[in-house]
Amino acid sequence: ELERVVKTGSIPVIIVDPEGCKQWKKTCEEQGWRHVKVFIDTPKEVRHSRLADRFVDDITASTNRQKTVRSFMERLRMVYGEEEHWADALEWDLRLHGEIAAMDNALVLVHFINGRPLA
């Protein structure tokens, strides 16, 4: 699937944890594809608020509340555990701010890729 996207000239975006990022870096290097390691730095309060909102939406729409609660608990464990160390897990090429609009971050990323950082 990734090869198909690359052949179209589109820029693929792959969302992975730092360990997955290391694996994709190796694949990209083997294929001769340029890659950019981006960390989206979102304040803990914002992540918690988004997670709580998502949980309310999911539990409201759920037909299997027990499964939804278990999924939420696993996600909560990740937010308070492993994800706390992701910012320092790699040497990131670019850090974006998770509390601003996604399109604003996309613009910064495009300018970074094109070698024209925004002022």
All heavy atoms as an XYZ file, in Angstrom:
975
protein
N       0.830     -1.201      0.000
C       0.000      0.000      0.000
C       0.870      1.258      0.000
O       0.592      2.195     -0.734
C      -0.936     -0.020      1.222
C      -1.816      1.210      1.352
C      -2.852      1.383      0.237
O      -3.124      0.418     -0.501
O      -3.381      2.481      0.100
N       1.919      1.251      0.802
C       2.792      2.415      0.854
C       3.462      2.663     -0.490
O       3.551      3.802     -0.949
C       3.841      2.241      1.957
C       4.750      3.437      2.193
C       3.950      4.661      2.613
C       5.793      3.113      3.238
N       3.912      1.601     -1.136
C       4.546      1.743     -2.443
C       3.585      2.364     -3.449
O       3.971      3.202     -4.261
C       5.042      0.395     -2.946
C       6.267     -0.096     -2.209
C       6.764     -1.434     -2.722
O       6.420     -1.820     -3.850
O       7.514     -2.088     -1.976
N       2.310      1.969     -3.391
C       1.307      2.509     -4.302
C       1.152      4.016     -4.094
O       1.110      4.788     -5.044
C      -0.040      1.801     -4.097
C      -1.119      2.249     -5.084
C      -2.490      1.718     -4.710
N      -2.971      2.207     -3.418
C      -3.429      3.447     -3.208
N      -3.456      4.327     -4.178
N      -3.863      3.794     -2.017
N       1.112      4.441     -2.836
C       0.964      5.868     -2.523
C       2.193      6.640     -3.001
O       2.067      7.705     -3.604
C       0.731      6.077     -1.009
C       0.771      7.553     -0.653
C      -0.603      5.468     -0.585
N       3.374      6.102     -2.756
C       4.613      6.772     -3.170
C       4.644      6.932     -4.688
O       5.025      7.985     -5.208
C       5.848      5.997     -2.656
C       7.123      6.535     -3.285
C       5.925      6.077     -1.138
N       4.212      5.900     -5.418
C       4.234      5.955     -6.885
C       3.301      7.021     -7.445
O       3.523      7.518     -8.538
C       3.883      4.588     -7.464
C       5.013      3.588     -7.333
C       4.620      2.237     -7.895
C       5.741      1.234     -7.692
N       5.383     -0.109     -8.159
N       2.273      7.388     -6.694
C       1.345      8.416     -7.162
C       1.923      9.819     -6.986
O       1.361     10.789     -7.484
C      -0.003      8.355     -6.415
O       0.200      8.741     -5.051
C      -0.643      6.989     -6.503
N       3.028      9.915     -6.256
C       3.618     11.225     -5.994
C       3.076     11.865     -4.727
O       3.501     12.955     -4.356
N       2.149     11.190     -4.069
C       1.609     11.708     -2.812
C       2.611     11.498     -1.696
O       3.506     10.650     -1.785
C       0.311     10.981     -2.455
O      -0.668     11.227     -3.430
N       2.471     12.251     -0.646
C       3.328     12.105      0.524
C       2.571     11.258      1.547
O       1.566     11.705      2.102
C       3.696     13.471      1.138
C       4.461     14.318      0.128
C       4.488     13.281      2.416
C       4.692     15.749      0.577
N       3.046     10.034      1.781
C       2.361      9.204      2.774
C       2.688      9.662      4.189
O       3.796     10.138      4.452
C       2.908      7.801      2.514
C       4.217      8.016      1.861
C       4.132      9.331      1.132
N       1.736      9.526      5.073
C       1.934      9.823      6.481
C       1.634      8.546      7.251
O       0.557      7.965      7.099
C       1.014     10.968      6.959
C       1.154     11.178      8.457
C       1.314     12.244      6.192
N       2.596      8.122      8.050
C       2.444      6.904      8.834
C       2.541      7.297     10.297
O       3.520      7.909     10.724
C       3.548      5.887      8.478
C       3.514      5.590      6.987
C       3.400      4.621      9.302
C       4.732      4.866      6.484
N       1.525      6.943     11.068
C       1.506      7.285     12.486
C       1.899      6.040     13.271
O       1.193      5.028     13.231
C       0.113      7.796     12.908
C      -0.243      9.032     12.081
C       0.091      8.084     14.404
C      -1.660      9.501     12.231
N       3.032      6.147     13.948
C       3.559      5.015     14.710
C       4.193      5.516     16.006
O       4.498      6.698     16.136
C       4.610      4.216     13.901
C       3.985      3.531     12.703
C       5.754      5.100     13.456
N       4.415      4.589     16.921
C       5.150      4.927     18.133
C       6.644      4.975     17.795
O       7.041      4.642     16.678
C       4.839      3.927     19.245
C       5.271      2.512     18.919
O       6.166      2.303     18.081
O       4.715      1.583     19.523
N       7.483      5.406     18.725
C       8.917      5.528     18.408
C       9.564      4.225     17.920
O      10.424      4.264     17.033
C       9.535      5.986     19.734
C       8.446      6.764     20.378
C       7.195      5.993     20.037
N       9.155      3.097     18.453
C       9.733      1.826     17.999
C       9.333      1.556     16.549
O      10.155      1.141     15.730
C       9.281      0.686     18.916
C      10.185     -0.497     18.902
C      11.654     -0.179     19.173
O      11.971      0.602     20.089
O      12.498     -0.715     18.435
N       8.080      1.812     16.225
C       7.631      1.669     14.839
C       8.332      2.648     13.921
O       8.621      2.345     12.763
N       8.630      3.842     14.440
C       9.341      4.852     13.652
C      10.730      4.349     13.259
O      11.166      4.533     12.127
C       9.439      6.147     14.463
S      10.062      7.546     13.540
N      11.391      3.682     14.190
C      12.717      3.121     13.891
C      12.620      2.082     12.780
O      13.465      2.034     11.885
C      13.314      2.488     15.143
C      13.702      3.469     16.206
C      14.177      2.748     17.463
C      14.362      3.694     18.623
N      14.697      2.969     19.856
N      11.581      1.257     12.827
C      11.400      0.224     11.812
C      11.101      0.848     10.450
O      11.643      0.410      9.426
C      10.285     -0.733     12.231
C      10.635     -1.544     13.459
C       9.447     -2.297     14.021
O       8.372     -2.342     13.435
N       9.644     -2.899     15.181
N      10.241      1.868     10.416
C       9.909      2.522      9.148
C      11.105      3.273      8.587
O      11.286      3.337      7.372
C       8.701      3.444      9.304
C       7.437      2.689      9.151
C       6.556      2.356     10.134
C       6.912      2.133      7.950
N       5.529      1.624      9.610
C       5.719      1.471      8.267
C       7.340      2.120      6.623
C       4.935      0.818      7.318
C       6.568      1.468      5.678
C       5.380      0.830      6.028
N      11.927      3.843      9.456
C      13.127      4.528      8.991
C      13.995      3.556      8.197
O      14.481      3.883      7.107
C      13.914      5.103     10.169
C      15.201      5.774      9.741
C      16.002      6.264     10.933
C      17.280      6.909     10.405
N      18.313      7.007     11.381
N      14.187      2.369      8.739
C      14.994      1.355      8.060
C      14.383      0.997      6.704
O      15.081      0.933      5.686
C      15.106      0.106      8.937
C      15.951     -0.982      8.340
C      16.028     -2.189      9.260
C      16.812     -3.294      8.559
N      16.736     -4.550      9.259
N      13.072      0.775      6.667
C      12.387      0.451      5.406
C      12.554      1.571      4.394
O      12.845      1.316      3.216
C      10.884      0.181      5.666
O      10.767     -0.925      6.552
C      10.133     -0.087      4.389
N      12.364      2.810      4.834
C      12.497      3.955      3.920
C      13.913      4.052      3.367
O      14.100      4.316      2.168
C      12.112      5.242      4.639
S      10.350      5.375      5.000
N      14.887      3.850      4.223
C      16.279      3.910      3.761
C      16.562      2.810      2.745
O      17.231      3.044      1.740
C      17.231      3.820      4.952
C      17.230      5.090      5.781
C      18.015      4.972      7.079
O      18.370      3.845      7.500
O      18.246      6.026      7.696
N      16.040      1.600      3.000
C      16.235      0.487      2.065
C      15.590      0.767      0.711
O      16.103      0.367     -0.330
C      15.672     -0.801      2.661
C      16.477     -1.350      3.827
C      15.776     -2.478      4.571
O      14.598     -2.790      4.252
O      16.405     -3.049      5.479
N      14.456      1.464      0.717
C      13.722      1.768     -0.515
C      14.205      3.059     -1.186
O      13.764      3.385     -2.284
C      12.220      1.880     -0.227
C      11.578      0.598      0.252
C      11.578     -0.466     -0.820
O      11.434     -0.192     -2.005
N      11.757     -1.716     -0.410
N      15.051      3.808     -0.498
C      15.516      5.082     -1.041
C      14.483      6.187     -0.915
O      14.511      7.170     -1.656
N      13.563      6.039      0.033
C      12.527      7.048      0.250
C      12.986      8.023      1.323
O      13.541      7.642      2.347
C      11.223      6.406      0.714
C      10.599      5.454     -0.249
C      10.716      5.452     -1.601
C       9.755      4.343      0.074
N       9.988      4.429     -2.151
C       9.380      3.731     -1.136
C       9.261      3.821      1.251
C       8.548      2.631     -1.201
C       8.436      2.722      1.208
C       8.078      2.136     -0.010
N      12.721      9.288      1.087
C      12.997     10.304      2.101
C      11.980     10.130      3.229
O      10.815      9.810      2.990
C      12.857     11.694      1.478
C      13.183     12.786      2.442
C      13.184     14.131      1.754
N      13.349     15.148      2.768
C      12.831     16.353      2.673
N      12.150     16.705      1.616
N      13.021     17.225      3.641
N      12.415     10.350      4.446
C      11.502     10.244      5.582
C      11.784     11.384      6.561
O      12.900     11.896      6.625
C      11.647      8.892      6.284
C      13.020      8.673      6.838
N      14.073      8.275      6.062
C      13.517      8.840      8.084
C      15.157      8.188      6.793
N      14.859      8.531      8.026
N      10.767     11.763      7.276
C      10.873     12.813      8.278
C      10.234     12.275      9.553
O       9.083     11.825      9.533
C      10.149     14.109      7.831
C      10.231     15.172      8.909
C      10.716     14.625      6.520
N      10.982     12.317     10.641
C      10.465     11.869     11.932
C       9.859     13.078     12.641
O      10.563     14.019     12.993
C      11.576     11.249     12.773
C      12.189     10.007     12.148
C      13.266      9.380     13.014
C      14.369     10.272     13.449
N      15.316     10.747     12.448
N       8.549     13.041     12.842
C       7.829     14.164     13.430
C       7.206     13.735     14.756
O       6.563     12.692     14.834
C       6.709     14.650     12.476
C       5.939     15.811     13.105
C       7.286     15.046     11.125
N       7.412     14.538     15.769
C       6.765     14.297     17.059
C       5.728     15.383     17.267
O       6.028     16.578     17.136
C       7.783     14.330     18.203
C       7.157     14.063     19.542
C       6.763     12.784     19.878
C       6.947     15.090     20.445
C       6.170     12.529     21.102
C       6.353     14.844     21.671
C       5.970     13.557     22.001
N       4.519     14.973     17.573
C       3.456     15.945     17.863
C       3.374     16.070     19.380
O       2.927     15.158     20.063
C       2.120     15.530     17.237
C       2.294     15.398     15.731
C       1.030     16.546     17.600
C       1.086     14.901     15.000
N       3.858     17.191     19.864
C       3.989     17.436     21.300
C       2.704     18.071     21.829
O       2.434     19.245     21.584
C       5.190     18.355     21.533
C       5.661     18.338     22.964
O       5.060     17.624     23.781
O       6.636     19.041     23.256
N       1.934     17.268     22.517
C       0.646     17.730     23.037
C       0.713     17.757     24.560
O       1.082     16.750     25.172
C      -0.485     16.792     22.585
O      -0.433     16.679     21.161
C      -1.837     17.310     22.995
N       0.360     18.878     25.176
C       0.386     18.938     26.639
C      -0.485     17.838     27.258
O      -1.517     17.447     26.699
C      -0.190     20.319     26.960
C       0.030     21.119     25.722
C      -0.067     20.145     24.581
N      -0.037     17.353     28.397
C      -0.732     16.264     29.085
C      -2.207     16.595     29.318
O      -3.077     15.752     29.109
C      -0.045     15.985     30.425
C      -0.564     14.746     31.120
C       0.069     14.534     32.488
C       1.531     14.225     32.346
N       2.141     13.800     33.635
N      -2.503     17.828     29.704
C      -3.890     18.215     29.982
C      -4.762     18.079     28.739
O      -5.920     17.677     28.810
C      -3.965     19.657     30.501
C      -3.153     19.940     31.740
C      -1.657     20.111     31.446
O      -1.281     20.607     30.370
O      -0.864     19.711     32.318
N      -4.213     18.449     27.588
C      -4.955     18.353     26.328
C      -5.186     16.888     25.968
O      -6.284     16.498     25.581
C      -4.215     19.102     25.193
C      -4.892     18.872     23.845
C      -4.127     20.588     25.506
N      -4.152     16.059     26.116
C      -4.302     14.623     25.830
C      -5.363     14.001     26.729
O      -6.195     13.220     26.276
C      -2.969     13.892     26.017
C      -1.975     14.181     24.918
C      -0.723     13.347     25.025
N       0.095     13.847     26.127
C       0.732     13.091     27.002
N       0.680     11.792     26.915
N       1.458     13.636     27.960
N      -5.352     14.371     28.001
C      -6.327     13.816     28.940
C      -7.739     14.248     28.590
O      -8.671     13.433     28.621
C      -5.994     14.228     30.362
C      -4.684     13.672     30.819
N      -4.093     14.031     31.998
C      -3.837     12.778     30.260
C      -2.949     13.399     32.145
N      -2.774     12.640     31.094
N      -7.903     15.507     28.244
C      -9.218     16.019     27.875
C      -9.750     15.315     26.622
O     -10.921     14.919     26.560
C      -9.137     17.531     27.649
O     -10.369     18.031     27.220
N      -8.883     15.158     25.629
C      -9.295     14.476     24.390
C      -9.656     13.021     24.657
O     -10.622     12.495     24.103
C      -8.182     14.565     23.347
C      -7.994     15.952     22.791
C      -6.820     15.997     21.846
N      -6.607     17.343     21.320
C      -5.550     17.711     20.630
N      -4.586     16.828     20.371
N      -5.430     18.945     20.199
N      -8.863     12.367     25.503
C      -9.136     10.971     25.837
C     -10.480     10.847     26.555
O     -11.275      9.953     26.251
C      -8.007     10.404     26.697
C      -8.118      8.938     27.080
C      -8.160      8.050     25.840
C      -6.962      8.544     27.985
N     -10.758     11.732     27.488
C     -12.035     11.703     28.211
C     -13.201     11.941     27.256
O     -14.222     11.240     27.324
C     -12.029     12.748     29.325
N     -13.062     12.899     26.358
C     -14.120     13.167     25.374
C     -14.355     11.964     24.474
O     -15.496     11.596     24.190
C     -13.761     14.385     24.505
C     -13.787     15.691     25.268
O     -14.334     15.737     26.391
O     -13.236     16.681     24.739
N     -13.259     11.331     24.042
C     -13.367     10.148     23.185
C     -14.059      9.009     23.930
O     -14.886      8.302     23.376
C     -11.979      9.722     22.716
C     -12.016      8.648     21.651
C     -10.627      8.336     21.105
N      -9.947      9.538     20.646
C      -8.710      9.869     20.968
N      -7.987      9.085     21.746
N      -8.169     10.970     20.507
N     -13.730      8.861     25.209
C     -14.348      7.801     26.005
C     -15.852      8.017     26.118
O     -16.637      7.085     25.930
C     -13.727      7.721     27.401
C     -14.405      6.723     28.285
C     -14.286      5.364     28.031
C     -15.180      7.139     29.356
C     -14.916      4.434     28.830
C     -15.817      6.216     30.161
C     -15.688      4.858     29.899
N     -16.258      9.246     26.390
C     -17.696      9.542     26.499
C     -18.396      9.227     25.182
O     -19.453      8.577     25.168
C     -17.926     11.018     26.919
C     -19.392     11.403     26.779
C     -17.435     11.236     28.343
N     -17.808      9.644     24.075
C     -18.397      9.353     22.758
C     -18.456      7.850     22.506
O     -19.481      7.327     22.052
C     -17.591     10.022     21.640
C     -17.698     11.528     21.650
O     -18.610     12.069     22.321
O     -16.859     12.173     20.991
N     -17.361      7.149     22.810
C     -17.307      5.706     22.551
C     -18.278      4.932     23.423
O     -18.956      4.021     22.951
C     -15.881      5.160     22.779
C     -14.902      5.613     21.719
O     -15.338      6.239     20.718
O     -13.694      5.355     21.895
N     -18.359      5.270     24.691
C     -19.233      4.522     25.605
C     -20.701      4.793     25.275
O     -21.546      3.921     25.385
C     -18.907      4.822     27.093
C     -19.434      3.720     28.000
C     -19.450      6.146     27.544
C     -18.664      2.441     27.964
N     -20.991      6.002     24.810
C     -22.352      6.351     24.419
C     -22.792      5.555     23.192
O     -23.929      5.079     23.124
C     -22.460      7.864     24.125
O     -22.078      8.585     25.295
C     -23.862      8.255     23.723
N     -21.884      5.371     22.246
C     -22.214      4.674     21.001
C     -22.005      3.159     21.089
O     -22.394      2.429     20.180
C     -21.366      5.235     19.862
N     -21.427      2.706     22.174
C     -21.009      1.308     22.271
C     -22.180      0.336     22.437
O     -23.139      0.608     23.148
C     -20.060      1.139     23.455
O     -19.691     -0.211     23.594
N     -22.028     -0.804     21.784
C     -22.968     -1.919     22.016
C     -22.333     -2.935     22.959
O     -23.002     -3.853     23.416
C     -23.323     -2.611     20.685
O     -22.126     -3.073     20.067
C     -24.066     -1.658     19.766
N     -21.045     -2.759     23.242
C     -20.325     -3.643     24.158
C     -19.530     -2.761     25.114
O     -18.350     -2.506     24.917
C     -19.401     -4.588     23.380
C     -18.724     -5.602     24.271
O     -18.627     -5.434     25.482
N     -18.231     -6.664     23.662
N     -20.209     -2.302     26.147
C     -19.580     -1.345     27.064
C     -18.383     -1.933     27.802
O     -17.416     -1.231     28.058
C     -20.612     -0.807     28.050
C     -21.588      0.116     27.365
C     -22.507      0.778     28.317
N     -23.317      1.712     27.543
C     -23.955      2.715     28.083
N     -23.900      2.912     29.373
N     -24.660      3.522     27.328
N     -18.436     -3.204     28.122
C     -17.309     -3.826     28.817
C     -16.048     -3.763     27.951
O     -14.976     -3.412     28.427
C     -17.643     -5.274     29.171
C     -16.584     -5.938     30.016
C     -16.989     -7.329     30.462
O     -17.994     -7.870     30.027
N     -16.185     -7.914     31.326
N     -16.188     -4.066     26.680
C     -15.047     -4.006     25.763
C     -14.551     -2.568     25.629
O     -13.349     -2.312     25.596
C     -15.448     -4.561     24.399
C     -14.334     -4.583     23.400
C     -14.783     -5.203     22.089
C     -13.661     -5.169     21.068
N     -14.076     -5.719     19.783
N     -15.469     -1.625     25.564
C     -15.107     -0.211     25.441
C     -14.342      0.261     26.671
O     -13.334      0.961     26.557
C     -16.373      0.651     25.225
O     -17.033      0.189     24.050
C     -16.035      2.118     25.080
N     -14.799     -0.131     27.852
C     -14.118      0.262     29.090
C     -12.721     -0.355     29.143
O     -11.751      0.315     29.497
C     -14.947     -0.131     30.333
C     -14.127      0.029     31.604
C     -16.218      0.708     30.406
N     -12.610     -1.618     28.765
C     -11.284     -2.263     28.756
C     -10.334     -1.556     27.784
O      -9.170     -1.348     28.089
C     -11.416     -3.736     28.398
C     -11.931     -4.571     29.531
C     -11.837     -6.033     29.228
N     -12.306     -6.779     30.376
C     -12.964     -7.900     30.307
N     -13.234     -8.446     29.143
N     -13.351     -8.513     31.404
N     -10.843     -1.210     26.630
C     -10.041     -0.501     25.639
C      -9.595      0.850     26.189
O      -8.434      1.256     26.031
C     -10.852     -0.323     24.354
O     -10.139      0.449     23.431
N     -10.513      1.551     26.846
C     -10.193      2.838     27.447
C      -9.115      2.685     28.528
O      -8.179      3.477     28.597
C     -11.443      3.484     28.041
C     -11.158      4.735     28.818
C     -10.876      5.923     28.166
C     -11.154      4.714     30.201
C     -10.601      7.078     28.887
C     -10.872      5.863     30.930
C     -10.604      7.043     30.270
N      -9.237      1.666     29.348
C      -8.261      1.453     30.418
C      -6.869      1.189     29.844
O      -5.868      1.685     30.367
C      -8.696      0.297     31.329
C      -9.976      0.583     32.103
S      -9.910      2.096     33.084
C      -8.711      1.639     34.304
N      -6.788      0.432     28.754
C      -5.507      0.178     28.105
C      -4.936      1.481     27.540
O      -3.747      1.761     27.656
C      -5.665     -0.866     27.000
C      -4.414     -1.142     26.221
C      -3.260     -1.686     27.060
O      -3.504     -2.236     28.153
O      -2.104     -1.542     26.624
N      -5.795      2.271     26.925
C      -5.347      3.555     26.374
C      -4.870      4.482     27.486
O      -3.857      5.159     27.358
C      -6.504      4.193     25.585
C      -6.145      5.475     24.925
C      -5.228      5.240     23.722
N      -4.814      6.499     23.173
C      -3.604      7.030     23.334
N      -2.684      6.387     24.001
N      -3.306      8.192     22.824
N      -5.580      4.487     28.601
C      -5.201      5.304     29.748
C      -3.837      4.871     30.294
O      -2.992      5.699     30.629
C      -6.275      5.180     30.830
C      -6.275      6.175     31.961
C      -6.422      7.593     31.443
C      -7.407      5.856     32.934
N      -3.613      3.562     30.345
C      -2.328      3.037     30.794
C      -1.203      3.530     29.882
O      -0.128      3.906     30.342
C      -2.357      1.504     30.803
C      -1.104      0.872     31.374
C      -1.100     -0.642     31.216
N      -1.035     -1.070     29.825
C       0.064     -1.019     29.059
N       1.178     -0.542     29.541
N       0.040     -1.445     27.812
N      -1.447      3.556     28.591
C      -0.439      4.034     27.635
C      -0.159      5.524     27.829
O       0.993      5.950     27.826
C      -0.900      3.782     26.205
C      -0.922      2.332     25.794
S       0.712      1.619     25.666
C       1.351      2.503     24.263
N      -1.207      6.318     27.988
C      -1.052      7.768     28.140
C      -0.238      8.098     29.384
O       0.632      8.967     29.354
C      -2.433      8.468     28.181
C      -2.312      9.905     28.661
C      -3.093      8.421     26.817
N      -0.510      7.392     30.483
C       0.189      7.672     31.741
C       1.506      6.917     31.869
O       2.262      7.158     32.791
C      -0.699      7.329     32.938
C      -1.710      8.394     33.231
C      -3.032      8.227     32.866
C      -1.335      9.565     33.862
C      -3.966      9.206     33.137
C      -2.267     10.549     34.137
C      -3.584     10.357     33.776
O      -4.500     11.327     34.032
N       1.774      6.011     30.958
C       2.985      5.213     31.056
C       3.935      5.467     29.910
O       4.675      6.444     29.878
N       3.869      4.579     28.952
C       4.810      4.562     27.840
C       4.881      5.884     27.073
O       5.966      6.356     26.736
C       4.395      3.434     26.896
C       5.397      3.096     25.852
C       4.942      1.889     25.044
O       4.477      0.899     25.628
O       5.065      1.979     23.814
N       3.755      6.501     26.791
C       3.739      7.726     25.981
C       4.443      8.896     26.658
O       4.879      9.824     25.984
C       2.305      8.115     25.624
C       1.685      7.202     24.618
C       0.287      7.614     24.216
O      -0.122      8.766     24.494
O      -0.408      6.774     23.626
N       4.566      8.840     27.970
C       5.238      9.914     28.701
C       6.700     10.065     28.258
O       7.294     11.122     28.432
C       5.191      9.649     30.208
C       3.812      9.785     30.802
C       3.321     11.217     30.817
O       4.083     12.120     31.212
O       2.167     11.435     30.419
N       7.280      9.014     27.686
C       8.699      9.021     27.333
C       8.947      9.158     25.831
O      10.096      9.153     25.404
C       9.356      7.744     27.861
C       9.073      7.520     29.315
N       9.672      8.249     30.316
C       8.213      6.682     29.932
C       9.207      7.862     31.483
N       8.323      6.910     31.280
N       7.904      9.251     25.042
C       8.075      9.301     23.595
C       8.821     10.540     23.117
O       9.579     10.472     22.153
C       6.719      9.200     22.895
C       6.138      7.823     22.911
C       6.675      6.705     23.490
C       4.915      7.416     22.334
N       5.843      5.626     23.302
C       4.749      6.034     22.596
C       3.929      8.072     21.622
C       3.655      5.306     22.156
C       2.820      7.351     21.192
C       2.694      5.982     21.458
N       8.631     11.653     23.768
C       9.286     12.893     23.317
C      10.803     12.758     23.302
O      11.476     13.329     22.449
C       8.869     14.061     24.202
N      11.323     11.986     24.236
C      12.775     11.822     24.340
C      13.260     10.497     23.764
O      14.451     10.182     23.867
C      13.200     11.921     25.807
C      12.828     13.267     26.414
O      12.967     14.288     25.714
O      12.379     13.291     27.573
N      12.374      9.728     23.165
C      12.717      8.388     22.693
C      13.558      8.397     21.413
O      14.287      7.447     21.148
C      11.462      7.563     22.473
N      13.445      9.454     20.625
C      14.168      9.548     19.360
C      14.693     10.962     19.166
O      14.248     11.897     19.826
C      13.242      9.243     18.170
C      12.763      7.829     17.969
C      11.791      7.781     16.806
C      13.916      6.880     17.713
N      15.567     11.092     18.205
C      15.987     12.415     17.763
C      15.044     12.791     16.619
O      15.190     12.324     15.490
C      17.435     12.377     17.288
C      18.039     13.742     17.166
C      19.535     13.661     16.931
O      20.215     12.957     17.680
O      19.982     14.307     15.971
N      14.049     13.591     16.929
C      13.008     13.941     15.964
C      13.523     15.001     14.999
O      14.267     15.895     15.384
C      11.769     14.453     16.708
C      11.235     13.453     17.684
C      11.451     13.417     19.034
C      10.418     12.324     17.380
N      10.823     12.342     19.588
C      10.178     11.647     18.594
C       9.869     11.803     16.213
C       9.400     10.490     18.674
C       9.095     10.649     16.288
C       8.870     10.012     17.495
N      13.099     14.917     13.741
C      13.462     15.928     12.747
C      12.662     17.202     12.936
O      13.120     18.299     12.620
C      13.215     15.388     11.330
C      14.054     14.160     11.036
O      15.250     14.152     11.386
O      13.514     13.198     10.456
N      11.447     17.045     13.446
C      10.538     18.173     13.589
C       9.588     17.898     14.741
O       9.130     16.769     14.907
C       9.737     18.367     12.285
C       8.719     19.489     12.211
C       9.412     20.861     12.318
C       7.934     19.409     10.902
N       9.311     18.917     15.523
C       8.309     18.819     16.597
C       7.177     19.784     16.277
O       7.429     20.964     16.021
C       8.908     19.182     17.952
C       9.803     18.115     18.520
C      10.349     18.564     19.876
N      11.223     17.556     20.401
C      10.926     16.777     21.442
N       9.783     16.937     22.077
N      11.774     15.869     21.861
N       5.979     19.252     16.305
C       4.795     20.077     16.074
C       4.018     20.194     17.381
O       4.195     19.396     18.294
C       3.921     19.450     14.988
C       4.578     19.306     13.614
C       3.658     18.574     12.650
C       4.973     20.665     13.046
N       3.135     21.169     17.444
C       2.354     21.425     18.654
C       0.967     20.822     18.498
O       0.208     21.232     17.619
C       2.268     22.923     18.935
C       3.615     23.552     19.104
N       4.384     23.370     20.227
C       4.354     24.316     18.275
C       5.532     24.007     20.079
N       5.540     24.601     18.907
N       0.647     19.869     19.346
C      -0.618     19.147     19.249
C      -1.844     19.925     19.660
O      -2.955     19.486     19.414
N      -1.655     21.081     20.265
C      -2.830     21.837     20.687
C      -3.274     22.863     19.649
O      -4.248     23.568     19.850
C      -2.597     22.502     22.050
C      -1.650     23.669     22.050
C      -0.181     23.270     22.200
O       0.171     22.101     22.047
O       0.631     24.170     22.454
N      -2.567     22.945     18.524
C      -3.000     23.865     17.463
C      -3.701     23.075     16.354
O      -3.647     21.847     16.318
C      -1.828     24.704     16.911
C      -0.819     23.828     16.174
C      -1.149     25.488     18.010
C       0.243     24.636     15.441
N      -4.319     23.776     15.457
C      -5.105     23.145     14.394
C      -4.234     22.242     13.517
O      -3.100     22.588     13.180
C      -5.773     24.218     13.537
N      -4.791     21.105     13.156
C      -4.061     20.127     12.335
C      -3.586     20.735     11.022
O      -2.484     20.448     10.560
C      -4.949     18.914     12.077
N      -4.392     21.575     10.404
C      -3.983     22.182      9.132
C      -2.801     23.129      9.311
O      -1.967     23.253      8.427
C      -5.165     22.908      8.475
C      -6.220     21.961      7.925
S      -5.561     20.707      6.783
C      -5.021     21.713      5.431
N      -2.717     23.800     10.449
C      -1.568     24.655     10.723
C      -0.300     23.804     10.832
O       0.753     24.163     10.308
C      -1.774     25.461     12.006
C      -2.861     26.517     11.856
O      -3.164     26.901     10.710
O      -3.397     26.956     12.888
N      -0.408     22.659     11.515
C       0.724     21.744     11.611
C       1.090     21.182     10.236
O       2.263     21.026      9.912
C       0.433     20.603     12.579
C       0.781     20.960     14.009
O       1.657     21.770     14.258
N       0.095     20.350     14.947
N       0.080     20.881      9.432
C       0.341     20.359      8.085
C       1.112     21.379      7.261
O       2.044     21.027      6.520
C      -0.975     19.987      7.397
N       0.780     22.645      7.393
C       1.477     23.704      6.675
C       2.945     23.788      7.111
O       3.850     23.892      6.274
C       0.776     25.045      6.907
C       1.352     26.250      6.180
C       1.283     26.059      4.667
C       0.589     27.508      6.583
N       3.190     23.716      8.402
C       4.564     23.727      8.909
C       5.330     22.536      8.353
O       6.476     22.664      7.911
C       4.578     23.713     10.457
C       5.990     23.504     10.993
C       3.983     25.000     11.011
N       4.699     21.363      8.340
C       5.349     20.151      7.842
C       5.682     20.263      6.357
O       6.793     19.939      5.932
C       4.464     18.931      8.096
C       5.003     17.589      7.601
C       6.360     17.282      8.200
C       3.999     16.490      7.912
N       4.753     20.751      5.564
C       4.993     20.911      4.117
C       6.153     21.873      3.889
O       7.032     21.610      3.070
C       3.715     21.369      3.390
C       4.023     21.838      1.973
C       2.682     20.246      3.375
N       6.182     22.980      4.606
C       7.276     23.930      4.461
C       8.605     23.304      4.895
O       9.635     23.524      4.255
C       6.999     25.209      5.248
C       6.084     26.142      4.530
N       6.543     27.121      3.692
C       4.734     26.211      4.484
C       5.507     27.774      3.178
N       4.408     27.232      3.649
N       8.579     22.507      5.937
C       9.793     21.821      6.395
C      10.296     20.857      5.321
O      11.487     20.848      4.995
C       9.502     21.069      7.699
C      10.679     20.324      8.228
C      11.611     20.960      9.031
C      10.862     18.986      7.935
C      12.708     20.269      9.535
C      11.963     18.279      8.427
C      12.891     18.929      9.228
N       9.394     20.078      4.763
C       9.760     19.097      3.733
C      10.336     19.797      2.510
O      11.291     19.332      1.902
C       8.551     18.223      3.359
C       8.220     17.276      4.519
C       8.808     17.431      2.081
C       6.906     16.542      4.365
N       9.763     20.933      2.158
C      10.225     21.676      0.991
C      11.438     22.544      1.272
O      11.910     23.272      0.388
C       9.087     22.522      0.416
C       8.017     21.669     -0.218
O       8.298     20.622     -0.768
N       6.773     22.120     -0.138
N      11.956     22.488      2.508
C      13.143     23.237      2.847
C      12.928     24.720      3.042
O      13.866     25.508      2.955
N      11.680     25.093      3.287
C      11.358     26.499      3.503
C      10.650     26.658      4.838
O       9.421     26.790      4.888
C      10.452     27.017      2.395
C      11.039     26.948      1.007
C      10.079     27.521     -0.017
N       8.702     27.106      0.224
C       7.956     26.423     -0.644
N       8.447     26.073     -1.805
N       6.723     26.101     -0.360
N      11.391     26.621      5.953
C      10.745     26.743      7.256
C       9.960     28.044      7.368
O      10.350     29.063      6.809
C      11.888     26.714      8.255
C      13.107     26.386      7.488
C      12.815     26.535      6.032
N       8.848     27.986      8.053
C       8.061     29.199      8.299
C       8.786     30.078      9.300
O       9.440     29.595     10.204
C       6.677     28.845      8.832
C       5.757     28.127      7.856
C       4.474     27.709      8.545
C       5.435     29.016      6.664
N       8.655     31.364      9.145
C       9.307     32.310     10.063
C       8.643     32.295     11.418
O       7.563     31.903     11.609
C       9.263     33.707      9.476
